[in-house]
Amino acid sequence: MSAGLISGNENTVRFTLDPRTKLALVATVCTIMISGRVGGIMAVIHPVLALVPFALLLLSGRVKAAVSYLLAYAAAYSMISFVMPVTSGMISILIGATAGIIYRMMPSLITGYFVVSTTKVSEFNAAMERMHISSKITIPMSVMFRFFPTIKEESAAIKDAMHMRGINSLRNPMEMLEYRMVPLLMSVVKIGEELSISALTRGLSGDTKRTNICKIGFHLSDLLCFLLCIACWICFVLHVGGMI
């Protein structure tokens, strides 16, 4: 795939990854980071994988999100490494639960955010066709790629409308819950139905092979990401087997 826009918006940052590479990164980060394996080689693998979403966000021009993620993860890692050993009782449990969730879940969530926010639906569909994935899987995932960004826009619009009416979380918490959450839930249902109808209208469920002008392919950056994933999986399997 030639260097081009990485996100659906008009971004000028030149950094591209094949959608199949992004899916491999998501699978690697989610599986290894969420697994309960600690110690040994995993003490090195976990920080390395935690830096993957930071690097991806940074290279795609999302500097603010990358810095925010790095600070949150560094805080969680510091609490687990330095604060928990010197505390006990309920405080240690609360710190461990909070920091543990951030430590294990946040890299996976941020990697997923990167994939959804930087992959066009046409690119994703082209990649799924190259992999010969059934439309029963492709259609729901295609809808998902448009679902979350649309919900984000709808939530921002509802927030602005409620702010103009003087309804916010600090002054009127109950009104905020009613006047922001209820419209948002109704929008979620409506948007999901509309996106599903749109996918079917475009013929994504048809048996005829679809044409696609979107160009995808592997390049050096994809090769490096795949080598990283393979190395992490080898270390993970050897660690599970008790070899390292």
C-alpha positions in Angstrom: 0.0 0.0 0.0 1.5 3.3 -1.0 2.0 5.9 1.7 -1.3 7.7 2.3 -3.7 8.9 4.7 -3.9 6.6 7.7 -7.2 7.8 9.2 -10.7 8.5 7.9 -10.3 12.2 8.5 -8.1 14.5 6.4 -4.8 13.8 8.2 -1.5 14.6 6.6 0.6 12.2 8.6 2.3 9.6 6.3 2.4 6.3 8.1 0.6 3.2 7.0 0.1 -0.4 8.1 -1.8 -3.1 6.3 -5.1 -3.9 8.1 -3.9 -7.5 8.5 -0.8 -6.3 10.3 -3.0 -4.3 12.7 -5.2 -7.3 13.4 -2.1 -9.3 14.2 -0.9 -6.6 16.6 -4.3 -6.5 18.3 -4.3 -10.3 18.7 -0.7 -10.3 20.1 -1.2 -7.4 22.5 -4.5 -8.6 23.8 -3.6 -12.2 24.4 -0.2 -11.7 26.0 -1.0 -8.7 28.0 -4.3 -10.0 29.5 -2.9 -13.4 30.2 -1.9 -14.0 33.8 1.7 -14.9 33.0 4.3 -12.9 35.0 7.9 -13.2 35.8 10.8 -14.5 33.7 10.9 -13.3 30.1 7.4 -11.8 30.5 8.8 -9.1 32.6 10.5 -7.9 29.4 7.7 -8.8 27.0 5.0 -6.9 28.8 6.7 -3.5 28.8 7.7 -4.0 25.1 4.1 -4.7 24.1 2.9 -1.8 26.2 5.1 0.5 24.1 3.5 -0.7 20.9 0.3 1.3 21.1 2.4 4.4 22.2 4.6 4.1 19.2 1.6 3.6 16.9 -0.2 6.6 18.2 2.9 8.7 18.0 3.7 7.7 14.4 0.1 8.4 13.3 0.3 11.9 14.7 -1.8 11.4 17.8 0.7 12.9 20.1 -1.7 13.9 22.9 -3.3 10.5 23.1 0.1 8.8 23.0 1.5 10.9 25.9 -1.7 10.5 27.9 -1.5 6.7 27.5 2.2 6.6 28.4 1.6 8.6 31.6 -1.3 6.4 32.6 0.5 3.2 32.0 3.7 4.5 33.7 1.6 5.5 36.8 0.0 2.0 36.9 3.4 0.3 36.5 4.9 2.4 39.2 2.1 1.6 41.6 2.5 -2.1 41.0 6.3 -2.0 41.3 6.9 0.5 44.1 3.7 1.3 46.0 2.1 -2.1 46.5 5.2 -3.7 48.1 5.2 -1.0 50.9 1.4 -1.1 51.5 -0.9 -3.7 53.0 -4.5 -4.5 53.7 -7.4 -2.8 51.8 -5.2 -0.1 50.4 -2.9 -2.6 48.8 -5.9 -4.5 47.3 -7.4 -1.3 45.9 -4.2 -0.2 44.4 -3.5 -3.6 43.0 -6.9 -3.9 41.4 -6.9 -0.4 39.9 -3.3 -0.5 38.7 -3.7 -4.1 37.5 -6.7 -3.3 35.3 -4.8 -0.4 33.7 -1.6 -2.4 33.4 -3.2 -5.3 31.6 -6.3 -3.8 29.8 -5.2 -0.4 28.6 -2.6 -1.5 26.0 -5.2 -3.7 24.4 -7.8 -1.0 24.4 -5.4 1.6 23.0 -4.3 -0.8 20.3 -7.9 -1.4 19.4 -8.5 2.3 19.4 -5.6 2.8 17.0 -7.0 0.1 14.6 -10.5 1.5 14.6 -9.5 5.1 14.2 -6.9 4.6 11.5 -8.5 1.9 9.3 -11.0 2.8 6.6 -13.9 0.4 6.0 -12.8 -0.1 2.4 -9.3 -1.1 3.5 -10.7 -3.5 6.1 -13.0 -5.1 3.6 -10.2 -5.5 1.0 -8.0 -7.2 3.7 -10.8 -9.5 4.7 -11.4 -10.5 1.0 -7.7 -11.2 0.6 -7.9 -13.5 3.7 -11.1 -15.2 2.3 -13.0 -14.4 5.5 -16.7 -15.1 5.4 -19.2 -12.1 5.0 -20.8 -13.3 8.3 -17.7 -12.0 10.0 -16.8 -9.2 7.7 -20.2 -7.4 7.8 -20.4 -7.1 11.7 -16.8 -6.0 11.9 -17.3 -3.5 9.1 -20.3 -2.0 11.0 -18.2 -1.9 14.2 -15.5 0.2 12.4 -18.0 2.9 11.7 -20.1 2.4 14.9 -17.7 3.7 17.5 -16.6 6.8 15.7 -20.2 7.7 15.0 -21.2 7.2 18.6 -18.3 9.4 19.6 -19.6 12.2 17.4 -23.1 11.7 18.6 -22.0 11.9 22.3 -20.1 15.1 21.6 -23.2 16.6 19.9 -25.4 15.6 22.9 -22.8 17.0 25.3 -22.8 20.4 23.5 -26.6 20.5 23.4 -26.9 19.8 27.2 -24.1 22.3 28.0 -26.1 25.0 26.2 -29.0 24.2 28.4 -26.9 24.4 31.6 -27.0 20.7 32.3 -23.6 19.2 33.3 -22.3 16.5 35.6 -21.3 18.9 38.4 -24.4 21.0 38.9 -27.1 18.5 37.9 -25.8 15.0 38.1 -29.2 13.3 37.9 -30.3 15.5 35.0 -27.0 14.7 33.3 -27.7 11.0 33.7 -31.2 11.4 32.3 -30.7 14.0 29.5 -27.4 12.7 28.2 -27.5 8.9 28.8 -31.0 8.3 27.5 -30.6 10.1 24.2 -27.2 8.4 23.8 -28.7 5.0 24.3 -31.4 5.7 21.8 -28.8 6.9 19.3 -26.8 3.7 19.8 -29.7 1.6 18.8 -30.7 3.8 15.9 -27.1 4.1 14.6 -26.5 0.4 14.8 -29.6 -0.3 12.7 -28.7 2.4 10.1 -25.1 1.1 9.8 -26.3 -2.5 9.3 -28.8 -1.4 6.7 -26.1 0.6 5.0 -23.8 -2.4 4.9 -26.5 -4.6 3.4 -27.5 -1.9 0.9 -23.9 -1.7 -0.4 -24.1 -5.4 -1.2 -21.5 -6.6 1.4 -23.6 -9.8 1.9 -23.8 -10.6 -1.8 -22.2 -13.8 -3.2 -20.7 -11.9 -6.2 -17.1 -10.9 -5.7 -16.9 -7.2 -5.0 -14.4 -4.9 -6.7 -12.3 -2.6 -4.6 -10.1 0.3 -5.7 -8.4 0.4 -2.3 -4.7 -0.6 -2.5 -3.3 -2.6 0.4 -0.1 -4.6 0.8 2.8 -5.3 3.1 5.8 -3.1 3.4 8.9 -2.8 5.7 6.8 -1.5 8.6 4.5 -4.5 8.3 7.4 -6.9 8.2 8.9 -5.3 11.4 5.5 -5.6 13.2 5.1 -9.2 12.2 8.6 -10.0 13.4 7.8 -8.4 16.7 4.6 -10.4 17.0 6.3 -13.7 16.1 9.1 -13.0 18.7 6.6 -12.2 21.4 4.6 -15.3 20.6 7.7 -17.6 20.7 8.7 -16.1 24.1 5.1 -16.5 25.4 4.8 -20.2 24.3 8.2 -21.0 25.8 7.3 -19.3 29.0 4.0 -21.2 29.2 5.9 -24.4 28.6 8.3 -23.6 31.5 11.3 -23.4 29.2 12.2 -19.7 29.9 
